Amino acid sequence: MSSAHPTASTSHLAAASNAWLEHLSAYSLLRNETRKAALRAQGREVFDFGLGDPLEETPAFIRQALIDAVPKVSQYPSSQGSLPFRQACAGWAARRFGVTLDPACILSTNGSKEAIFHAPQTLLNAASARRVVVAPDPGFPVYRSATLLAGGVEFEVPLRPERGYVFDPEDVPAPLLSQVAACWVSYPHNPTGGVLPRAQAEKIYAWALANNIVLLSDECYVDMYFPGTEAPVSFLEVSKAEGFRNVLAFFSLSKRSGMTGYRSGFVAGCPRLVSLFGKMRPHVGLGTPSFVQAAAMAAWNDDAHAVERNAVFARKRGLVDAFLSVHGFSVVPSNATFYVWVKAPSPFASGEAYVSALAEATGIVATPGDALGRSCADFFRLALVPTAEDLSRCLALWHDWISSGCPSSGASV
């Protein structure tokens, strides 16, 4: 469990410094930027499977909606988001989850990352004994940094491969519960692609209610599932009979609609918690530009393009799974997200060692597991970013490297 206060060793810092930053390492998902820069400096071609930023085109109707909405006079947007935008979000939630959201209880966000970062600032009182935030390991690194910078204490729960990386609240020690303010869950799961069974979601929600814990549900990938498979569950569905009590759900268009650079999403759930969030955000100066909201409305109002994109990622996943299987890799199976979670093969000592050798030999850049969790040093993550055409070239290069004598077989997970 992370320390709740800056240590005495930070006392030498100048008065203008934020001592909390001493507790943060460099943002782990940017580690590959140095690796890519070094390869490019050598004149090498880089195939980036690291940062989750797909190369498929943003649908034309979304791009056109943004262009058509650029005003002649630029003005500040509201921090809550326009009513038509919030109505579009509510309409999608009704179609997708069968829930009725009051648009007044929806908050526009600049993607989900900034909202995830600000959630602990909304919920935590750094002077209180109840400032622990439970987070998954592996998981999105911002859960940890956001908690620390809000004066909270993170408690990491390692997710077990044998359980399909599904969070079990019984792994949180009972004596700690009185100190837990909030708990992050993220399904479909980044980085493993794990999916939460509905029965387990109901168990988690019942635990949260029983202990008065706020469930922070990062549902960035809830609409990224492969054709012919069951749609992932949302905690909005699980909590609707309770009026979404103790739930904040975070949504994003980045992956669903190929809009990573647009920075658009929304928060919904418990009206009281959304209201608190809405009270805090104007002080930060956040507001989604009106023309981005127009593009987002077009995206939330259309489901067909998301289905088409999922089919593309399913095809790419099939190619990668077949390649890894032929070469004896141990892979966590998944029909959701666009991530592939792979055990580093022996005799490589870690995921970092393997991805470093892979990059040097082929130009293929992947994310080592320890960038996403302290218990995951033996793994690496592939984000299915390259196009299908480039993917075939990448796999051919990887095959040639393995054929030249590099080991590929790993222990099963």
VMD Tcl script that draws the C-alpha trace (Angstrom):
set ca {
  {0.00 0.00 0.00}
  {1.43 3.35 -1.04}
  {2.49 5.88 1.59}
  {-0.10 8.53 2.40}
  {2.33 11.37 3.03}
  {5.55 12.74 1.52}
  {8.51 11.32 3.39}
  {11.04 13.29 5.37}
  {13.53 12.79 2.55}
  {11.59 15.35 0.53}
  {12.21 18.13 3.07}
  {15.14 19.47 1.07}
  {12.86 20.40 -1.80}
  {12.28 24.06 -2.57}
  {9.05 25.51 -1.18}
  {7.62 25.83 -4.69}
  {7.84 22.06 -5.34}
  {5.04 19.55 -4.95}
  {6.54 16.83 -2.79}
  {3.88 14.34 -3.91}
  {5.63 14.20 -7.29}
  {8.58 12.56 -5.55}
  {6.35 9.47 -5.24}
  {5.76 9.24 -8.98}
  {8.04 7.59 -11.46}
  {7.97 8.72 -15.07}
  {4.68 7.86 -16.77}
  {5.21 4.19 -17.54}
  {3.35 4.07 -20.85}
  {5.77 6.64 -22.28}
  {8.74 4.33 -21.71}
  {8.55 3.18 -25.31}
  {9.00 6.70 -26.65}
  {12.72 6.48 -25.91}
  {12.88 3.07 -27.56}
  {11.11 4.30 -30.70}
  {13.26 7.42 -30.91}
  {16.43 5.33 -30.74}
  {15.24 3.03 -33.53}
  {14.28 5.95 -35.76}
  {17.63 7.63 -35.11}
  {19.19 4.50 -36.61}
  {16.98 4.88 -39.68}
  {14.90 1.86 -38.66}
  {11.23 1.35 -39.45}
  {9.14 1.21 -36.28}
  {6.02 -0.91 -35.85}
  {4.27 0.48 -32.80}
  {2.23 -2.05 -30.81}
  {2.79 -0.03 -27.64}
  {0.48 2.91 -27.04}
  {-3.17 2.04 -27.79}
  {-3.69 4.45 -30.67}
  {-5.20 2.56 -33.64}
  {-4.41 3.60 -37.21}
  {-7.83 2.83 -38.73}
  {-9.48 5.98 -40.06}
  {-11.98 7.88 -37.97}
  {-15.30 7.38 -39.83}
  {-15.94 10.10 -42.39}
  {-19.32 11.12 -40.97}
  {-17.69 11.89 -37.60}
  {-14.96 13.99 -39.21}
  {-17.56 15.87 -41.24}
  {-19.69 16.55 -38.17}
  {-16.71 18.25 -36.55}
  {-15.90 20.31 -39.65}
  {-19.50 21.46 -40.02}
  {-19.61 22.57 -36.38}
  {-16.48 24.74 -36.30}
  {-17.92 28.20 -35.52}
  {-16.91 31.53 -36.99}
  {-16.63 32.88 -33.46}
  {-14.92 30.73 -30.86}
  {-16.42 30.77 -27.35}
  {-15.89 28.89 -24.12}
  {-17.77 25.59 -23.87}
  {-19.66 24.63 -20.72}
  {-17.88 22.20 -18.42}
  {-20.97 19.98 -18.23}
  {-21.44 19.68 -21.98}
  {-24.32 20.78 -24.16}
  {-27.78 19.31 -23.60}
  {-27.87 17.71 -27.10}
  {-24.53 16.03 -26.38}
  {-25.74 14.67 -23.06}
  {-28.97 13.50 -24.68}
  {-26.92 11.59 -27.28}
  {-24.95 9.92 -24.48}
  {-28.18 8.99 -22.69}
  {-29.60 7.59 -25.93}
  {-26.57 5.35 -26.43}
  {-26.73 4.12 -22.83}
  {-30.42 3.29 -23.27}
  {-29.73 1.28 -26.43}
  {-26.59 -0.40 -25.15}
  {-27.43 -1.08 -21.51}
  {-31.19 -0.65 -21.19}
  {-30.78 2.09 -18.58}
  {-32.43 5.49 -18.33}
  {-29.97 8.29 -17.60}
  {-31.10 11.80 -16.79}
  {-29.04 14.06 -19.10}
  {-28.69 16.42 -16.13}
  {-26.66 13.64 -14.47}
  {-24.21 13.22 -17.35}
  {-20.94 15.11 -17.53}
  {-18.92 15.66 -20.70}
  {-15.21 14.87 -20.33}
  {-12.13 15.30 -22.46}
  {-11.71 11.61 -23.02}
  {-11.82 9.33 -19.98}
  {-8.23 9.86 -18.82}
  {-8.69 13.38 -17.44}
  {-11.87 12.33 -15.66}
  {-10.12 9.29 -14.18}
  {-7.36 11.56 -12.93}
  {-9.79 14.01 -11.31}
  {-12.04 11.39 -9.70}
  {-9.94 11.05 -6.51}
  {-9.86 14.84 -6.14}
  {-13.65 14.74 -6.16}
  {-13.98 11.90 -3.66}
  {-11.03 11.94 -1.27}
  {-10.38 13.94 1.85}
  {-6.64 13.74 2.40}
  {-7.12 14.56 6.11}
  {-9.47 11.61 6.61}
  {-8.59 8.08 7.63}
  {-10.86 6.95 4.81}
  {-8.67 7.75 1.83}
  {-7.67 4.33 0.49}
  {-8.40 3.64 -3.19}
  {-8.33 0.04 -4.35}
  {-6.91 -0.48 -7.84}
  {-6.18 -3.53 -10.01}
  {-2.72 -4.86 -10.82}
  {-2.27 -4.84 -13.78}
  {-4.20 -1.74 -14.66}
  {-4.15 1.78 -16.06}
  {-1.23 3.65 -14.39}
  {-3.32 6.79 -13.84}
  {-5.35 5.06 -11.11}
  {-2.22 5.16 -8.95}
  {-0.90 8.60 -9.86}
  {-4.32 10.21 -9.47}
  {-4.72 8.72 -6.00}
  {-1.28 9.81 -4.82}
  {-1.62 13.36 -6.12}
  {-4.98 13.68 -4.38}
  {-3.39 12.74 -1.05}
  {-4.88 9.26 -1.09}
  {-3.43 5.83 -0.42}
  {-3.49 3.18 -3.13}
  {-4.05 -0.47 -2.34}
  {-3.25 -2.69 -5.30}
  {-5.03 -6.00 -5.77}
  {-3.16 -8.41 -8.06}
  {-5.55 -9.93 -10.59}
  {-5.02 -13.65 -10.99}
  {-4.57 -15.30 -14.40}
  {-6.39 -18.42 -13.24}
  {-9.48 -16.26 -12.59}
  {-9.32 -14.62 -16.01}
  {-8.02 -11.40 -14.41}
  {-11.39 -10.83 -12.77}
  {-11.38 -8.74 -9.58}
  {-12.59 -10.46 -6.43}
  {-13.48 -8.12 -3.54}
  {-12.54 -10.87 -1.09}
  {-8.91 -10.03 -1.92}
  {-9.32 -6.73 -0.08}
  {-8.48 -7.42 3.61}
  {-11.49 -6.99 5.89}
  {-9.59 -4.78 8.39}
  {-8.88 -2.31 5.58}
  {-12.49 -1.84 4.49}
  {-13.27 0.99 6.92}
  {-10.49 2.99 5.26}
  {-11.52 2.34 1.63}
  {-13.21 5.27 -0.08}
  {-13.29 3.97 -3.64}
  {-12.40 1.02 -5.83}
  {-11.40 1.02 -9.50}
  {-12.70 -1.71 -11.79}
  {-12.04 -1.82 -15.52}
  {-13.81 -4.27 -17.80}
  {-13.21 -5.25 -20.49}
  {-9.78 -5.14 -18.94}
  {-6.72 -3.24 -20.10}
  {-4.20 -4.85 -20.58}
  {-5.44 -8.46 -20.53}
  {-8.77 -8.27 -22.34}
  {-10.49 -10.00 -19.41}
  {-14.28 -9.72 -19.31}
  {-16.36 -9.50 -16.15}
  {-19.15 -12.09 -15.75}
  {-22.46 -10.52 -14.75}
  {-22.68 -12.58 -11.56}
  {-19.27 -11.31 -10.47}
  {-20.27 -7.73 -11.28}
  {-23.29 -8.15 -9.03}
  {-21.07 -9.53 -6.26}
  {-18.69 -6.58 -6.56}
  {-21.53 -4.08 -6.45}
  {-23.13 -5.72 -3.41}
  {-19.73 -5.57 -1.65}
  {-19.37 -1.88 -2.51}
  {-22.83 -1.05 -1.15}
  {-22.31 -3.08 2.01}
  {-19.10 -1.20 2.76}
  {-20.17 2.21 1.41}
  {-17.40 2.17 -1.20}
  {-17.66 4.14 -4.43}
  {-17.17 1.95 -7.49}
  {-15.19 3.79 -10.16}
  {-15.87 1.78 -13.31}
  {-13.54 2.52 -16.21}
  {-15.63 1.31 -19.17}
  {-13.48 2.72 -21.95}
  {-13.62 -0.63 -23.79}
  {-17.18 -1.68 -23.01}
  {-18.19 -1.31 -26.67}
  {-15.10 -3.12 -27.99}
  {-16.15 -6.74 -28.28}
  {-15.98 -9.09 -31.22}
  {-18.95 -9.94 -33.48}
  {-20.91 -12.95 -32.30}
  {-19.79 -12.62 -28.67}
  {-21.75 -11.46 -25.64}
  {-21.75 -7.72 -24.98}
  {-19.76 -6.84 -21.83}
  {-21.75 -5.77 -18.79}
  {-21.74 -2.23 -17.42}
  {-22.02 -1.29 -13.77}
  {-24.79 1.06 -14.87}
  {-26.84 -2.05 -15.63}
  {-25.93 -3.72 -12.36}
  {-26.75 -0.65 -10.25}
  {-29.84 0.69 -12.04}
  {-32.29 -0.80 -9.51}
  {-30.45 1.22 -6.83}
  {-30.53 4.43 -8.85}
  {-26.81 3.96 -9.67}
  {-25.95 4.54 -6.02}
  {-22.19 4.50 -5.31}
  {-21.27 4.14 -9.00}
  {-19.40 6.42 -11.35}
  {-18.90 5.01 -14.85}
  {-16.38 6.49 -17.28}
  {-16.87 6.23 -21.05}
  {-14.79 7.24 -24.03}
  {-15.00 7.47 -27.81}
  {-11.25 7.06 -28.25}
  {-11.25 3.36 -29.12}
  {-14.95 2.77 -29.83}
  {-15.03 5.34 -32.64}
  {-11.37 5.94 -33.50}
  {-11.37 9.37 -31.84}
  {-8.27 9.27 -29.62}
  {-7.20 12.75 -30.70}
  {-10.65 14.30 -30.29}
  {-10.59 13.76 -26.51}
  {-14.23 13.11 -25.80}
  {-16.09 10.97 -23.30}
  {-18.54 11.24 -20.45}
  {-19.17 10.31 -16.82}
  {-22.50 9.01 -15.57}
  {-23.93 7.22 -12.58}
  {-24.93 8.25 -9.06}
  {-26.55 11.71 -9.32}
  {-24.91 12.93 -6.10}
  {-21.44 11.88 -7.26}
  {-21.89 13.31 -10.75}
  {-23.01 16.57 -9.14}
  {-19.84 16.67 -7.04}
  {-17.77 16.00 -10.14}
  {-19.60 18.78 -11.95}
  {-18.94 21.16 -9.08}
  {-15.21 20.50 -9.17}
  {-14.48 20.61 -12.91}
  {-15.19 24.32 -13.62}
  {-12.46 25.21 -11.14}
  {-10.03 23.24 -13.31}
  {-11.13 25.07 -16.45}
  {-12.21 21.99 -18.37}
  {-14.74 21.99 -21.17}
  {-15.02 19.99 -24.37}
  {-15.01 22.24 -27.46}
  {-18.44 22.56 -29.06}
  {-17.24 21.21 -32.41}
  {-15.76 18.13 -30.70}
  {-19.09 17.62 -28.95}
  {-20.80 17.75 -32.35}
  {-18.52 15.00 -33.65}
  {-19.11 13.03 -30.45}
  {-22.88 13.33 -30.82}
  {-22.60 11.84 -34.30}
  {-20.54 8.97 -32.89}
  {-22.79 8.20 -29.90}
  {-25.87 8.33 -32.14}
  {-24.48 5.66 -34.47}
  {-23.73 2.05 -33.49}
  {-22.99 0.53 -36.89}
  {-19.51 2.01 -37.22}
  {-18.49 0.58 -33.84}
  {-19.60 -2.89 -34.97}
  {-17.56 -2.49 -38.17}
  {-14.46 -1.41 -36.23}
  {-14.80 -4.35 -33.86}
  {-14.84 -6.71 -36.83}
  {-11.54 -5.22 -38.01}
  {-9.94 -5.76 -34.59}
  {-11.34 -9.29 -34.42}
  {-9.63 -10.12 -37.73}
  {-6.35 -8.67 -36.52}
  {-6.66 -10.53 -33.24}
  {-7.19 -13.76 -35.17}
  {-3.99 -13.23 -37.16}
  {-1.93 -12.49 -34.06}
  {-3.42 -15.36 -32.04}
  {-2.66 -17.81 -34.86}
  {0.93 -16.57 -35.12}
  {1.56 -16.73 -31.38}
  {-0.01 -20.18 -31.14}
  {2.18 -21.58 -33.93}
  {5.26 -20.28 -32.16}
  {4.31 -21.62 -28.75}
  {3.54 -18.43 -26.88}
  {1.19 -18.47 -23.91}
  {-1.60 -15.95 -24.57}
  {-4.56 -14.87 -22.47}
  {-7.64 -15.53 -24.67}
  {-10.03 -12.64 -25.18}
  {-12.88 -11.50 -27.38}
  {-12.75 -7.88 -26.23}
  {-10.54 -4.78 -26.35}
  {-7.71 -4.73 -28.89}
  {-4.96 -5.87 -26.54}
  {-3.09 -9.18 -26.48}
  {-1.51 -10.16 -23.15}
  {1.43 -12.52 -23.66}
  {3.80 -14.40 -21.36}
  {7.44 -13.67 -22.17}
  {9.12 -16.87 -23.39}
  {12.04 -18.51 -21.67}
  {14.97 -17.99 -21.43}
  {14.09 -14.27 -21.34}
  {14.07 -13.08 -17.75}
  {11.15 -10.66 -18.14}
  {8.70 -9.00 -20.48}
  {11.03 -6.00 -20.61}
  {13.93 -8.19 -21.74}
  {11.80 -9.76 -24.46}
  {10.30 -6.57 -25.87}
  {13.74 -4.92 -25.85}
  {15.20 -7.78 -27.90}
  {12.15 -7.85 -30.17}
  {12.41 -4.13 -30.90}
  {16.14 -4.32 -31.62}
  {15.71 -7.28 -33.97}
  {12.52 -6.30 -35.82}
  {11.45 -2.73 -35.01}
  {8.32 -4.11 -33.34}
  {7.62 -2.14 -30.16}
  {5.43 -3.68 -27.43}
  {4.71 -2.70 -23.84}
  {6.45 -4.61 -21.03}
  {4.07 -5.92 -18.41}
  {5.69 -4.09 -15.51}
  {4.61 -0.78 -17.09}
  {1.04 -1.83 -16.24}
  {1.46 -3.70 -12.98}
  {4.04 -4.56 -10.39}
  {3.09 -8.23 -10.45}
  {3.32 -8.53 -14.25}
  {7.02 -8.42 -15.05}
  {6.81 -11.74 -16.91}
  {4.32 -10.42 -19.48}
  {4.08 -7.99 -22.34}
  {1.16 -6.32 -24.10}
  {0.52 -5.96 -27.80}
  {-1.91 -3.23 -28.84}
  {-3.33 -4.07 -32.26}
  {-2.46 -0.66 -33.66}
  {-0.93 -1.37 -37.11}
  {-3.25 -1.80 -40.06}
  {-3.97 -5.32 -41.29}
  {-1.47 -4.85 -44.12}
  {1.34 -3.72 -41.82}
  {0.42 -6.44 -39.36}
  {1.24 -9.13 -41.93}
  {4.66 -7.56 -42.50}
  {5.30 -7.37 -38.76}
  {4.45 -11.00 -38.20}
  {6.74 -12.00 -41.08}
  {9.63 -10.10 -39.50}
  {8.89 -11.62 -36.12}
  {8.74 -15.10 -37.67}
  {12.13 -14.59 -39.34}
  {13.66 -13.54 -36.03}
  {12.30 -16.59 -34.27}
  {13.42 -18.82 -37.13}
  {16.93 -17.42 -36.82}
  {17.19 -18.95 -33.36}
  {15.35 -16.70 -30.92}
  {13.29 -18.75 -28.43}
  {9.52 -18.38 -28.56}
  {7.95 -21.02 -26.35}
  {6.77 -19.97 -22.90}
  {5.20 -21.48 -19.82}
  {1.44 -21.62 -19.79}
  {-0.51 -19.02 -17.80}
}
mol new
graphics top color blue
foreach p $ca { graphics top sphere $p radius 0.5 }
foreach p [lrange $ca 0 end-1] q [lrange $ca 1 end] { graphics top cylinder $p $q radius 0.2 }
display resetview
